Amino acid sequence: MHKFKGKEYPCCTSLTMGIIGGKWKTVILYHLMEGTLRYNELRKEIPSVTERTLSLQLKNLETDGVIKRKVYTSKPPLKVEYSLTEFGKTLIPLIKSIADWGDYAVKNH
């Protein structure tokens, strides 16, 4: 059994998929690999995700310590930026491999 942030996982693979699995988390992480993005910039990069789903997935990634959320309140309008944490940056090779495999699958099947 593996424990992470109060949750138990039967193996290391299930832990990894618990953190980055699902339809949108890896897509969000892919877009954040290049740097910090505002919420609306993420929405433009991923137009098919609903606002509710994007918000929930961002919150989950933040809770797991993979991304950080920075809110600027000094002047209106409210500005929120998302970026990878140091822990999240360790996922970059994995996300790149997933993206590369997707390119391979498109070209070879």
Protein Blocks (a to p, Z undefined) as FASTA:
>chain_A
ZZeehiacfbfklmmmmmmgcjklmmmmmmmmnoccdfklmmmmmmmbcfklmmmmmmmm
mmnomaccdddfkbccddddddddfklmmmmmmmmmmmmmmmmmmmmZZ
